Amino acid sequence: MISGSKIILRKKRLTDAQNDYLWQSDPELARLDALPPVTIPFDEYLPAYTSELRYSAPTRHSFAVETLDGKHIGNCTYYNVNEAKSEAELGIMIGNRAHWDKGYGTDAVSTLISYIFRNTNLKRIYLKTLDSNIRAQKCFQKCGFTPYGHLVRDGFNFVLMEIHHKEWQEQQT
Ligand SMILES: CC(C)(COP(=O)(O)OP(=O)(O)OC[C@H]1O[C@@H](n2cnc3c(N)ncnc32)[C@H](O)[C@@H]1OP(=O)(O)O)[C@@H](O)C(=O)NCCC(=O)NCCS
């Protein structure tokens, strides 16, 4: 378990499946992630979810985001871990809309970055977000990410953002 000031990050559990299914099948949340919503029924979703939890790839580390009183409000992940390049990609989803714009996303991302830079050899974290997703960009900027380019993929326009260990370390003082 990793503690922030407003959230904790904990290991994913099978009991998260119901919330994750709800969020992944929500068209607005899927659109914010530039993904198609999940449309299969829950009883088909669960077996794949279970095996992903059991056999998770070493290049992917997913955490549930919980409020301090134990409510599961989203997920935060670092993935595409590339040891040779000392870098990984970061993703976040606060699925529970009642918790948007209250600092939970910023605390979850800051807490995960701090964990990564203190506990792994990774030196660069990068991400992509839709250029229309101003909330996400503000959240990432508050965590110290800076834009470094644009990407057009599958008809979506993304802003690319990154943070380096050295810059993060300087921001800590
Ligand atoms: C994006 C997300 C992680 C941000 O987390 P959050 O807890 O809602 O955000 P925070 O409260 O930490 O920060 C958001 C900031 O954006 C601001 N904001 C929100 N909408 C805005 C808008 N339309 N224009 C300008 N600023 C905006 C908020 O006021 C806040 O800034 P402040 O703290 O200076 O007031 C979360 O909303 C989420 O997961 N959304 C759904 C999925 C998604 O977009 N994922 C990101 C994919 S890359």
The ligand as a Gaussian input file, in Angstrom:
#p B3LYP/6-31G(d) Opt

LIG

0 1
 C       -8.236000      13.534000     -15.375000
 C       -8.359000      13.153000     -13.911000
 C       -7.329000      12.091000     -13.563000
 C       -8.060000      14.391000     -13.049000
 O       -8.237000      14.065000     -11.703000
 P       -9.132000      15.051000     -10.782000
 O       -9.063000      14.544000      -9.413000
 O      -10.484000      15.176000     -11.404000
 O       -8.348000      16.412000     -10.988000
 P       -7.725000      17.435000      -9.929000
 O       -8.808000      17.963000      -9.058000
 O       -6.562000      16.808000      -9.264000
 O       -7.182000      18.569000     -10.929000
 C       -7.998000      19.012000     -11.997000
 C       -7.768000      20.486000     -12.258000
 O       -8.344000      20.830000     -13.518000
 C       -9.214000      21.930000     -13.348000
 N      -10.234000      21.833000     -14.403000
 C      -11.220000      20.940000     -14.546000
 N      -11.914000      21.180000     -15.673000
 C      -11.332000      22.257000     -16.265000
 C      -11.579000      22.981000     -17.462000
 N      -12.571000      22.654000     -18.300000
 N      -10.773000      24.038000     -17.755000
 C       -9.757000      24.393000     -16.933000
 N       -9.473000      23.723000     -15.777000
 C      -10.243000      22.674000     -15.456000
 C       -9.713000      21.794000     -11.925000
 O      -10.254000      23.007000     -11.445000
 C       -8.417000      21.384000     -11.231000
 O       -7.537000      22.484000     -11.084000
 P       -7.343000      23.245000      -9.671000
 O       -6.963000      22.228000      -8.670000
 O       -6.241000      24.223000      -9.960000
 O       -8.663000      23.886000      -9.372000
 C       -9.798000      12.627000     -13.577000
 O      -10.724000      13.697000     -13.685000
 C      -10.230000      11.491000     -14.473000
 O       -9.723000      10.384000     -14.334000
 N      -11.136000      11.758000     -15.410000
 C      -11.720000      10.730000     -16.287000
 C      -10.736000       9.973000     -17.161000
 C       -9.631000      10.804000     -17.731000
 O       -9.819000      11.896000     -18.240000
 N       -8.432000      10.233000     -17.627000
 C       -7.224000      10.835000     -18.139000
 C       -6.847000      10.156000     -19.388000
 S       -5.229000      10.637000     -19.904000

